[in-house]
Amino acid sequence: MKAWNMINVPGIASQVSEPLLPIYIQQAPDPAWTALPYRSLPVLELTEGPHLGYAIQWFIFATILGIGYPLYVQREETNLASPAKTRDYLRPNSSSPH
């Protein structure tokens, strides 16, 4: 094949005898170029994207865990230490025969 319309480095490497690196260089368009194929630069997205939102989300999860888990453990220890607050399913059933 004499021309490639897509960038497929492994496909090109299988057709040439020299070893190729897994990279390519794209030539910038020349304003004077009028023949086909027309060259254009890819439009790059230079925004932050969703990364900041994900970072905030995980910090909130860590905060909930850091505050919530000690409160949960404290409540469970208080419930187990106080016989008046012991849950019904933890109390031995005196009417059941053994």
C-alpha positions in Angstrom: 0.0 0.0 0.0 1.4 3.4 -0.9 -0.8 5.6 1.2 -2.6 5.3 4.5 -5.7 7.3 5.3 -5.8 6.4 9.0 -3.1 6.4 11.6 -2.6 2.7 12.3 1.0 2.3 13.4 0.8 -1.6 14.0 -0.8 -1.9 10.5 1.9 0.2 8.9 4.7 -1.7 10.8 3.4 -5.0 9.4 3.9 -3.6 5.9 7.4 -2.2 6.3 10.7 -4.0 7.0 12.1 -1.4 9.4 11.0 -1.4 13.1 8.7 1.5 14.0 8.1 3.2 17.3 4.5 3.3 18.5 4.2 7.0 17.9 3.5 9.3 14.9 4.0 13.0 14.0 1.3 15.0 12.4 2.2 17.7 10.0 0.6 21.1 10.6 -1.5 22.3 7.7 0.0 24.6 5.1 -2.3 27.5 4.1 -1.0 27.3 0.6 -1.9 23.6 0.2 -5.0 23.3 -2.0 -4.8 19.7 -3.2 -6.4 16.7 -1.7 -6.1 15.5 1.0 -6.9 18.6 2.9 -5.0 18.8 6.1 -6.4 20.1 9.4 -5.3 20.1 13.0 -7.4 18.1 15.4 -9.4 20.2 17.9 -8.1 19.6 21.3 -10.3 19.8 24.4 -8.4 21.9 26.9 -11.0 22.0 29.7 -10.7 20.5 33.1 -13.4 18.0 32.2 -15.1 16.0 35.0 -11.9 15.6 37.0 -12.5 18.4 39.5 -16.1 17.1 40.1 -14.7 13.5 40.7 -12.1 14.9 43.1 -14.7 16.8 45.1 -17.0 13.7 45.1 -14.3 11.5 46.6 -13.3 14.1 49.2 -17.0 14.2 50.3 -17.1 10.4 50.5 -13.9 10.4 52.6 -15.4 13.1 54.9 -18.6 11.1 55.4 -16.6 8.0 56.2 -14.2 9.8 58.5 -17.1 11.4 60.5 -19.8 8.7 60.1 -17.8 5.6 61.0 -16.6 6.8 64.4 -20.2 7.9 65.2 -21.6 4.6 64.1 -19.0 2.7 66.2 -19.7 4.9 69.2 -23.5 4.3 68.9 -23.0 0.6 68.6 -20.8 0.5 71.7 -23.3 2.6 73.7 -26.1 0.3 72.6 -24.2 -2.9 73.6 -23.0 -1.4 76.9 -26.5 -0.3 78.0 -28.8 -3.3 78.8 -31.9 -1.0 78.6 -31.2 -0.2 75.0 -30.3 -3.8 73.9 -32.2 -4.7 70.8 -34.9 -7.4 71.1 -33.1 -9.8 68.9 -30.1 -9.7 71.2 -32.1 -10.5 74.3 -32.4 -14.2 75.3 -35.9 -15.5 74.9 -37.0 -16.9 78.3 -40.0 -18.6 76.8 -38.1 -20.8 74.4 -37.3 -24.3 75.7 -33.8 -25.5 75.7 
